[in-house]
Amino acid sequence: MTILCVRFQLPPMHEAALPGLLGLLEEFTPVVEALPPDGALADLHGAERYFGRDAVALASVIRVRSLALYGVDCAIGAGPGPMLARVALGDARPGVTCAVPEDAVGEFLADRPVTALPGVGTATARTLCEYGLDTLGRVAAAPLSTLQRLVGAKTGRELHEKANGVDRGRVVPNAVSRSLVTERPFTRDELDPDRHRRALLSAAEELGARLRALDKVCRTLTLTVRYADLPHSRTGSSGGTSISTTRTRTLGEPTAHSVALTKAAYGMYEALGLQRARVRALVLRAEGLDPAEQASHQLTFDPLDEKARRIEEVADRARAKFGPHAVMPGSLAA
């Protein structure tokens, strides 16, 4: 049991505390992978030997320090690999670490829905469920050729391995500073899709302006939709916590162009198919930041695209001189 998946119970609008919490994990191991907006993976292979404690015992120390230094509780899943630790996190509670028994991985996974596996989206789950493969135990027992016929060769093989407890993942140290985030909270639980889209437009405009000010471009964009509080959420505290859905999209090319960021954000939002969802906040994160001068740009003969980029440059200069709200899209000015 050497991998921890930690989800800090950060209140909305407090993502800025994540770098400090990651620093707390790095006191135990240098192999820490940030999982924005509120989580991380930690590989404790060396820490277990150094501290003379297993991962579950170290998880208890991490939780105590998080509460003492930051006032933030956390839910922790532990497993032999990153994928299994993430699955275990689904059953974790603040104060109690959920650990995957190394000698009974198959039994631990068997009764769980296929959506419990990281990376299994709605479309894949729907396809599997149509053929009665609604639990990981049934997926594990299905012939590999059947899975590959249903979801493709590569995806089918990965799904078969994961359902059988084969975890080939590893923790990849990264830096949360290689991302920019902006959040748009609502004053009340918002059901209006038009207001959701306006918030996304505002967030994408801000991210684009910040990227251009730093001479950076991003390779991926992540959308997190936070919903209304649930008093008995599986990972919540006794006082209730908000649940969320996160989607990530790799952009066609690295960009800081607000129009491209907005289009990607709208695409992820539409793909969620929200129907009268009570949304508490929308979060956009630009990840995989690189210097703008190192990014390639597909040449275009579209005069509208070039015009939009020239307008963007003028707007950036106006914002730098007169403030961030000096220039904004017309739909946000109302």
C-alpha positions in Angstrom: 0.0 0.0 0.0 2.2 2.8 -1.2 0.1 5.3 -3.2 -2.2 7.9 -1.6 -4.9 9.8 -3.4 -5.7 12.9 -1.3 -8.7 15.2 -1.8 -8.5 18.3 0.4 -11.8 19.6 1.6 -11.2 23.1 0.3 -14.1 25.5 0.5 -15.0 27.3 -2.7 -12.8 30.2 -3.7 -9.9 28.7 -1.7 -7.9 26.9 -4.4 -5.0 29.2 -3.7 -4.3 27.1 -0.6 -3.5 24.0 -2.8 0.2 24.8 -3.3 0.8 25.0 0.4 -1.0 21.7 1.0 1.1 20.1 -1.8 4.1 21.4 0.1 2.9 19.5 3.2 2.8 16.2 1.1 6.3 16.9 -0.1 7.6 16.8 3.4 6.9 13.1 3.2 7.9 12.4 -0.4 9.2 14.4 -3.4 7.0 12.3 -5.7 3.7 14.3 -5.6 1.4 14.8 -8.5 -1.1 17.7 -8.3 -4.7 16.9 -9.3 -6.3 20.4 -9.4 -8.4 21.8 -8.1 -8.3 20.1 -4.7 -6.3 16.8 -4.9 -3.0 15.1 -5.3 -1.3 11.7 -5.7 1.7 10.8 -3.4 4.0 7.9 -3.9 5.2 6.8 -0.4 7.5 3.9 -1.5 10.6 5.6 0.1 8.6 7.3 2.9 7.3 4.0 4.3 10.9 2.7 4.8 12.2 6.1 6.1 9.5 6.7 8.7 8.9 3.1 9.6 5.2 3.4 9.0 2.9 2.1 6.3 0.9 4.4 4.0 -2.3 4.3 6.0 -0.4 5.4 9.2 1.3 8.2 7.2 -2.1 9.2 5.9 -3.3 9.8 9.4 -0.2 12.1 10.1 -0.9 14.0 6.9 -4.5 14.6 7.9 -3.6 15.8 11.3 -1.0 18.3 9.9 -3.4 19.5 7.3 -5.9 20.3 10.0 -3.4 21.8 12.3 -1.6 24.0 9.8 -4.3 24.9 7.3 -7.6 24.1 9.0 -8.4 21.8 6.1 -9.6 18.2 6.5 -9.0 15.6 3.7 -10.3 12.4 2.4 -7.6 9.8 1.5 -7.6 6.6 -0.6 -4.7 4.2 -0.5 -3.7 1.5 -2.9 -0.8 -0.4 -4.6 -1.1 2.0 -7.6 -2.5 5.4 -8.6 -5.6 4.0 -10.2 -6.5 1.8 -7.3 -5.9 4.7 -4.9 -8.3 6.9 -6.9 -11.0 4.2 -6.8 -10.5 3.9 -3.0 -10.9 7.6 -2.6 -14.5 7.2 -3.7 -15.2 5.3 -0.3 -13.0 7.6 1.8 -14.4 9.9 4.5 -12.7 12.8 6.3 -11.0 11.1 9.3 -11.0 7.6 7.8 -8.6 6.3 5.1 -10.0 3.8 2.6 -7.3 1.2 1.6 -7.5 -1.4 -1.1 -6.5 -4.8 0.3 -3.5 -5.9 -1.7 -4.5 -9.6 -1.5 -8.1 -8.9 -2.5 -8.0 -6.3 -5.2 -10.5 -8.2 -7.4 -13.0 -8.5 -4.6 -12.7 -4.8 -3.9 -13.4 -3.8 -7.5 -16.0 -6.5 -8.4 -19.2 -4.8 -7.3 -18.3 -1.3 -8.3 -19.9 0.4 -11.4 -17.7 0.8 -14.4 -17.7 4.6 -13.9 -15.7 4.1 -10.7 -12.6 3.6 -13.0 -10.7 6.9 -13.7 -11.0 7.7 -17.4 -14.3 5.8 -18.0 -16.7 8.5 -19.3 -20.4 8.6 -19.9 -20.3 7.3 -23.5 -18.1 4.3 -22.7 -20.2 3.4 -19.6 -23.4 3.6 -21.7 -22.0 1.3 -24.3 -20.8 -1.3 -21.7 -24.1 -1.1 -19.8 -26.1 -1.8 -23.0 -24.4 -5.2 -23.1 -24.9 -5.9 -19.4 -21.3 -5.0 -18.4 -22.3 -2.6 -15.7 -19.9 -3.6 -12.9 -16.1 -4.0 -12.9 -16.5 -7.7 -12.0 -18.5 -8.3 -15.1 -16.0 -6.3 -17.2 -13.2 -8.3 -15.7 -14.9 -11.6 -16.6 -15.7 -10.6 -20.1 -13.5 -11.9 -22.9 -10.9 -9.3 -24.0 -12.0 -9.7 -27.7 -15.6 -8.7 -26.7 -14.4 -5.5 -24.9 -12.2 -4.5 -27.8 -15.1 -5.0 -30.2 -17.3 -2.7 -28.1 -14.9 0.1 -27.2 -11.9 -0.3 -29.5 -8.6 -2.3 -29.3 -6.6 0.0 -27.0 -9.4 1.1 -24.8 -10.7 -2.4 -24.4 -7.3 -3.8 -23.4 -6.8 -1.0 -20.8 -10.3 -1.4 -19.5 -9.8 -5.2 -19.1 -6.5 -4.8 -17.3 -7.9 -2.1 -14.9 -11.0 -4.1 -14.1 -8.8 -7.0 -13.2 -6.8 -4.8 -10.8 -3.7 -4.3 -13.1 -2.5 -0.8 -12.3 0.3 0.3 -14.7 0.1 4.0 -13.7 2.7 5.9 -11.9 2.8 9.2 -10.0 4.4 11.9 -12.1 5.7 14.9 -10.1 4.4 18.2 -11.5 3.9 21.7 -10.4 0.6 23.3 -9.7 2.2 26.6 -10.8 2.1 25.3 -14.4 -1.6 26.2 -14.5 -3.8 29.2 -14.2 -7.3 29.0 -12.7 -10.3 31.3 -12.5 -13.6 30.7 -10.8 -17.0 32.2 -11.4 -19.3 31.6 -8.4 -23.0 32.4 -8.5 -24.8 34.3 -5.7 -27.4 31.5 -5.7 -27.7 28.1 -7.2 -28.0 28.9 -10.9 -30.2 26.9 -13.3 -30.1 29.2 -16.3 -27.8 27.8 -19.1 -27.4 31.3 -20.5 -26.0 32.6 -17.3 -23.7 29.5 -17.2 -22.4 30.4 -20.7 -21.9 34.1 -19.8 -19.8 32.9 -16.8 -17.7 30.7 -19.0 -17.2 33.5 -21.5 -16.1 35.8 -18.7 -13.7 33.1 -17.3 -12.2 32.3 -20.7 -11.7 36.0 -21.4 -9.8 36.4 -18.1 -7.7 33.3 -18.6 -6.8 34.5 -22.1 -5.8 37.9 -20.9 -3.7 36.5 -18.1 -1.9 34.1 -20.4 -1.1 36.8 -22.9 0.2 39.1 -20.1 2.6 36.3 -19.1 3.5 35.5 -22.7 2.3 32.0 -22.2 0.0 29.5 -24.0 -1.8 26.5 -22.7 -2.2 23.0 -24.1 -5.2 21.8 -22.2 -8.3 23.4 -20.6 -10.2 21.9 -17.7 -13.8 22.8 -16.7 -15.1 22.0 -13.2 -18.8 22.5 -12.5 -19.6 22.7 -8.8 -23.1 21.9 -7.9 -25.4 22.7 -4.9 -24.5 21.4 -1.5 -25.5 17.8 -0.6 -25.8 17.3 3.1 -24.9 13.6 2.8 -22.3 13.6 0.1 -20.1 10.5 0.1 -16.9 12.6 0.5 -18.5 15.4 2.4 -18.1 16.5 6.0 -21.0 16.5 8.5 -21.9 20.0 7.4 -22.4 19.1 3.8 -20.2 19.7 0.8 -20.5 20.6 -2.8 -20.1 17.9 -5.5 -18.6 18.6 -8.8 -18.0 17.3 -12.4 -14.6 17.9 -14.1 -13.8 17.6 -17.8 -10.5 18.2 -19.6 -9.9 18.9 -23.3 -6.6 19.0 -25.1 -6.6 22.0 -27.5 -6.0 21.6 -31.2 -2.9 23.8 -30.7 -1.4 25.6 -27.7 -3.1 29.0 -27.4 -3.8 32.1 -25.4 -6.5 33.2 -27.8 -9.7 34.0 -25.8 -12.0 32.9 -28.7 -10.3 29.5 -28.8 -10.5 29.1 -25.1 -14.2 30.1 -25.0 -15.0 27.6 -27.8 -13.3 24.8 -25.9 -15.1 25.8 -22.6 -18.5 25.8 -24.4 -17.8 22.5 -26.0 -17.0 20.8 -22.6 -20.1 22.4 -21.0 -22.4 21.3 -23.8 -21.0 17.7 -23.6 -22.0 17.5 -20.0 -25.7 17.7 -21.1 -26.8 19.4 -17.9 -30.5 19.7 -17.5 -31.8 22.0 -14.8 -28.6 21.5 -12.8 -28.2 23.7 -9.8 -24.8 25.1 -10.4 -22.9 26.8 -7.5 -19.8 27.8 -9.5 -17.8 27.2 -12.7 -14.0 26.9 -12.7 -11.8 27.0 -15.7 -8.1 25.9 -15.5 -5.5 26.5 -18.2 -2.9 23.7 -17.9 0.3 22.7 -19.7 1.7 26.3 -19.9 4.5 26.9 -22.3 6.3 30.1 -23.5 4.3 31.7 -26.3 7.4 32.1 -28.5 7.9 28.3 -28.5 4.3 27.5 -29.6 3.5 26.8 -33.2 0.4 28.4 -34.8 -1.5 27.1 -37.7 -1.6 29.8 -40.4 -5.1 30.7 -41.6 -6.5 32.8 -44.4 -9.6 33.6 -42.4 -9.7 37.4 -42.2 -12.1 37.2 -39.2 -9.6 35.2 -37.2 -6.9 37.7 -37.9 -9.2 40.6 -37.1 -10.2 39.0 -33.8 -6.5 38.6 -32.8 -5.8 42.3 -33.7 -8.8 43.4 -31.6 -7.5 41.2 -28.8 -4.2 43.0 -28.8 -5.8 46.4 -28.7 -8.1 45.3 -25.9 -5.1 44.0 -23.9 -3.4 47.4 -24.2 -6.6 49.1 -23.0 -7.0 46.8 -20.0 -3.4 47.3 -19.1 -3.9 51.1 -19.0 -7.4 51.5 -17.7 -8.1 48.3 -15.8 -9.4 44.7 -16.4 -13.0 45.8 -17.1 -12.1 48.6 -19.6 -12.9 46.3 -22.5 -15.2 43.3 -22.5 -17.5 41.3 -24.8 -20.9 43.0 -25.4 -22.8 40.1 -23.8 -21.0 40.7 -20.5 -21.6 44.5 -20.5 -25.3 44.1 -19.9 
